[in-house]
Amino acid sequence: MKRKIVILGSTGSIGENALRVVRALPDELSVVGLAACSNVQRLVEQAVAFGVKTIALTEETRAAEAEALARPQGISVLAGSRALEEISVLPEADTVLCSVVGLAGLPPVLAAIDAGKDVALATKEVLVSAGSLVMARREKKGVRILPIDSEHSAIFQALQSSEWQVACVRPAAADPSTFAENQIDRLILTASGGPFAAYSDVDFDTVTPEAALRHPNWRMGPKVTIDSATMMNKGLEIMEAAALFGVPAAKIDVLVHPQSVVHSLVRYVDGNQIAQLSGADMRFPIQYALTWPERRRVEMPQLDLAEVGALTFTRPDESRFRCLLLARAAMRAGGTAPAALNAADEVAVAAFLQNRIRFLDIPRIIEEVLSRQDVKPCATFECVYESDTWARREAKRLVQSK
């Protein structure tokens, strides 16, 4: 039976790669819904190419343009602030792939979970800001959250010998057990280090957006690429891994691995380590999420370790990349602190990309926002949104003062 998929963020890097995976597996996968923010032309082109009859556009001002292009093709258009939620509950869909940027991914993910859909998740901010709440909702509804980040996919695959205990897919009726506590010694996330980690003489005061966007290995959206340059992406991924796999942040480490071949590792209590290796191509984790628990043979670049040669690993220099320290501080503070950190980071990164602040202002703004926050228990989704709104307002004020 084909898996029927809705792709949120279909015109971005993850979305485009997901469509390449679908095209390679026509007997296994089909697309029933596509959603984007404002790239109307590409969204309609994708819908026509894949026979999709429902699309969603979050930028309502482009709705008329979308209707004009889509209606002659027999495609219906959902538009506005709730469009992502509406397309996420299409009755014919069984899996929602979420790759939209930031906390905007939380409402459609919750809608999909409540509608009984599995979620293939690339939007790490969903679990960063509301991980415990989302995972509790997932377990109650008996659906799976399948990771798409290459690092979390690697850990997920390294844990498959004990898949019953993996928190993100465990059936609601299953005994949660103490697998993570008794069997896992460390989760080890690898980081490419972005464009700067390998160079100790980089003057961060003069780094431009253009330089920070030149990632050596991966082709990603601008926000994720800047997070890689500051290494905030690893801080966010630690939070995401803690939620997905039920492992405390204190047991999650980061290693800089410039070759991007080993995507992450699990070290068990007996000293054995299991790693997942593949080329730096997002189709690998996307395909695994969409075909899990099966694997399918497709034509993709195969990893040749003899050609790669040496694999190197070093510990990150947190004195240079303060965003990692700030992320760990937010995790220790708990409650609404991670949501505030995430919101401040989104505002600061956007301002840097607009040349309104300097590269080093990104961690400065985040740290200032965290220092001013009145951390509250993360008891409801309303608390998450309140913290997010407050932190965005504070971060924007700080940007203006720069």
Secondary structure, 3 states (H helix, E strand, C coil): CCEEEEEECCCCHHHHHHHHHHHHCCCCEEEEEEEECCCHHHHHHHHHHHCCCEEEECCHHHHHHHHHHHHHHCCEEEECCCHHHHHHCCCCCCEEEECCCHHHHHHHHHHHHHCCCEEEECCCHHHHHHHHHHHHHHHHHCCCEEECCHHHHHHHHHCHHHHHHCCCCCCCCCCCCCHHHHHEEEEEEEECCCCCCCCCCCCHHHCCHHHHCCCCCCCCCHHHHHHHHHCHHHHHHHHHHHHHHCCCHHHEEEEECCCCCEEEEEEECCCCEEEEECCCCCHHHHHHHHHCCCCCCCCCCCCCHHHHCCCCCECCCCCCCHHHHHHHHHHHHCCCHHHHHHHHHHHHHHHHHCCCCCCCHHHHHHHHHHHHCCCCCCCCHHHHHHHHHHHHHHHHHHHHHC
